[in-house]
Amino acid sequence: MTAGEATSARTPQGERTRAMRQRLMEATVDSLVEFGWAGTTTTVVSRRAGVSRGAQLHHFPSKQDLVLAAVDYITERRRTELEAGIADLPEEGRTRAVLEVLSSQFTSPVFFAALELWVAARTDAALREQVGDLERRIGRETHAQAVELLDIDESRGRNRQLVQATLDLVRGLGLAATLSDDSTRRAAILDAWATTLDHELER
């Protein structure tokens, strides 16, 4: 028995399958970012993941199956990234720090991969249903987390509208970042918006 066979024998089949599926999901996200929707093929993904075509097709017979599975994976990735970003927020300058965390969600590779799905979903009914559900869930979660991080009661005054405007703002800045390095302008806008929120939010 070779070393590889021995390792395989010691690793439960379910664990190997989960590891392979994760590699395929990671490769799908990376491919969407690098090549876009049109350039993401099952062949490209299997090669990136180091998974045989036969094994990949067994779990995901088509590109549609693969990408729909990636939708759920992207949901988890975006949630994990947000949770990691809010772990150590400062008390002083907290509003600006919150904006930085939220903004980072819309300038990450996971967002760019999701953006490719949005574009493809515009003309694909099955994908549109999945992506629409993804964005509604993420939108609700991100809104609730923003309210919590800003430490506000969203039923007071214009708090709810200001939070929604914040999320629309950082999403728009993220879209601008897809074409060029917009970090300097983005930082200046976030600085100004943090001052606005500190003045307008009812705490």
C-alpha distance (Angstrom), angle and dihedral (degrees) to the residues before:
residue distance angle dihedral
M1 . . .
T2 3.81 . .
A3 3.80 123.7 .
G4 3.82 90.3 -107.0
E5 3.79 91.8 50.7
A6 3.80 90.7 48.1
T7 3.80 91.3 51.4
S8 3.79 90.6 47.3
A9 3.77 90.9 49.7
R10 3.81 91.4 52.3
T11 3.82 94.0 48.4
P12 3.83 114.0 79.4
Q13 3.79 114.7 -118.5
G14 3.80 92.5 -120.6
E15 3.79 91.6 55.1
R16 3.80 92.0 48.6
T17 3.79 90.0 50.1
R18 3.81 92.5 50.3
A19 3.80 90.9 48.7
M20 3.79 91.3 49.8
R21 3.82 92.4 48.4
Q22 3.80 90.3 49.8
R23 3.81 90.9 51.9
L24 3.80 89.0 50.8
M25 3.82 91.8 49.4
E26 3.81 92.4 48.2
A27 3.80 90.3 47.8
T28 3.81 91.0 49.5
V29 3.81 92.1 52.8
D30 3.82 91.8 46.1
S31 3.79 91.0 48.4
L32 3.81 93.1 49.3
V33 3.81 89.3 52.2
E34 3.80 95.2 46.1
F35 3.82 103.1 34.4
G36 3.80 105.0 18.0
W37 3.78 126.5 -134.8
A38 3.80 96.0 -55.5
G39 3.80 93.6 49.7
T40 3.78 95.3 46.5
T41 3.79 106.9 96.4
T42 3.79 132.5 163.2
T43 3.81 88.5 -111.8
V44 3.80 93.1 53.7
V45 3.80 91.8 46.6
S46 3.80 95.9 48.2
R47 3.80 91.0 48.4
R48 3.83 91.8 49.7
A49 3.78 91.6 47.3
G50 3.79 94.1 48.2
V51 3.80 89.4 -124.6
S52 3.78 124.6 135.4
R53 3.79 116.8 -109.6
G54 3.78 89.9 -121.1
A55 3.80 93.0 54.2
Q56 3.79 92.3 46.4
L57 3.81 93.6 48.1
H58 3.80 89.9 49.1
H59 3.81 90.3 61.8
F60 3.81 99.5 28.8
P61 3.82 112.0 24.3
S62 3.81 94.0 -175.1
K63 3.78 142.5 22.5
Q64 3.81 88.2 -107.0
D65 3.82 91.4 56.9
L66 3.79 90.9 47.2
V67 3.79 95.6 49.0
L68 3.80 94.5 44.2
A69 3.80 88.2 54.8
A70 3.79 88.0 49.1
V71 3.82 88.9 56.0
D72 3.80 90.5 66.2
Y73 3.78 91.0 42.4
I74 3.80 91.5 52.3
T75 3.81 88.9 51.7
E76 3.79 90.5 58.2
R77 3.80 93.5 42.9
R78 3.80 92.7 52.9
R79 3.80 91.3 47.5
T80 3.81 91.6 49.5
E81 3.81 92.4 48.3
L82 3.80 91.8 51.2
E83 3.80 93.1 48.4
A84 3.80 90.4 49.8
G85 3.79 91.0 51.0
I86 3.81 95.5 53.6
A87 3.79 97.2 49.8
D88 3.83 97.9 97.7
L89 3.79 110.2 22.9
P90 3.83 115.0 162.5
E91 3.80 123.2 -123.2
E92 3.81 93.9 -136.8
G93 3.79 111.2 66.1
R94 3.79 89.2 7.9
T95 3.80 95.9 150.3
R96 3.80 91.8 55.8
A97 3.82 90.4 45.8
V98 3.81 90.5 51.6
L99 3.80 90.0 51.8
E100 3.79 89.9 51.5
V101 3.80 91.5 53.1
L102 3.80 92.5 47.6
S103 3.81 91.9 45.2
S104 3.79 91.6 51.3
Q105 3.80 88.2 59.7
F106 3.79 89.0 63.9
T107 3.80 98.0 45.0
S108 3.81 97.6 48.9
P109 3.81 127.3 106.0
V110 3.80 88.6 -111.9
F111 3.82 90.5 59.5
F112 3.80 91.7 47.6
A113 3.81 89.9 51.3
A114 3.80 89.9 49.3
L115 3.80 89.2 49.8
E116 3.79 90.1 58.4
L117 3.80 88.0 54.3
W118 3.82 91.0 50.8
V119 3.79 91.6 54.3
A120 3.80 93.4 47.1
A121 3.81 91.7 45.0
R122 3.80 92.0 60.1
T123 3.80 90.2 78.0
D124 3.82 100.2 25.0
A125 3.81 114.4 77.0
A126 3.82 97.1 -164.8
L127 3.78 93.3 47.8
R128 3.81 91.3 43.1
E129 3.80 90.9 58.3
Q130 3.80 91.7 51.5
V131 3.79 95.5 43.5
G132 3.80 91.6 45.0
D133 3.79 90.3 54.7
L134 3.81 90.0 47.3
E135 3.78 93.6 52.9
R136 3.80 94.3 44.8
R137 3.80 90.9 52.7
I138 3.79 93.8 45.2
G139 3.80 91.1 44.3
R140 3.80 92.2 54.8
E141 3.79 92.6 45.5
T142 3.80 94.5 46.6
H143 3.81 92.0 47.2
A144 3.83 91.7 50.7
Q145 3.79 91.4 47.3
A146 3.80 92.1 48.8
V147 3.80 90.2 52.6
E148 3.79 90.5 49.9
L149 3.80 94.5 45.7
L150 3.79 92.7 48.8
D151 3.82 88.3 48.2
I152 3.78 95.8 -133.5
D153 3.78 139.6 136.6
E154 3.78 103.1 -121.9
S155 3.80 92.3 -156.6
R156 3.80 90.6 68.0
G157 3.79 121.5 92.9
R158 3.81 113.9 -49.1
N159 3.79 95.1 -27.1
R160 3.79 95.6 119.5
Q161 3.80 92.9 49.4
L162 3.81 91.5 46.7
V163 3.81 91.4 52.5
Q164 3.79 90.9 49.1
A165 3.80 90.7 47.7
T166 3.81 88.0 51.3
L167 3.80 92.5 54.0
D168 3.80 91.5 46.1
L169 3.81 88.9 50.1
V170 3.80 96.4 51.3
R171 3.81 91.2 44.6
G172 3.80 90.3 53.2
L173 3.80 90.9 48.5
G174 3.79 88.3 50.7
L175 3.79 91.1 54.2
A176 3.81 89.9 51.6
A177 3.80 88.9 53.3
T178 3.80 92.0 60.2
L179 3.81 91.6 75.6
S180 3.80 103.9 36.5
D181 3.79 145.2 -3.8
D182 3.78 100.0 -77.4
S183 3.81 96.8 164.8
T184 3.83 98.1 119.1
R185 3.79 94.9 51.1
R186 3.80 90.8 41.0
A187 3.82 91.9 53.8
A188 3.82 91.8 50.6
I189 3.80 91.9 49.6
L190 3.79 92.2 48.4
D191 3.81 90.1 49.2
A192 3.80 90.2 54.4
W193 3.80 93.7 43.9
A194 3.81 92.0 50.4
T195 3.81 88.9 56.2
T196 3.81 89.8 49.0
L197 3.81 92.8 50.4
D198 3.79 93.1 47.9
H199 3.78 88.3 53.5
E200 3.82 99.5 41.0
L201 3.81 106.1 34.8
E202 3.80 115.3 94.9
R203 3.80 108.8 -134.0
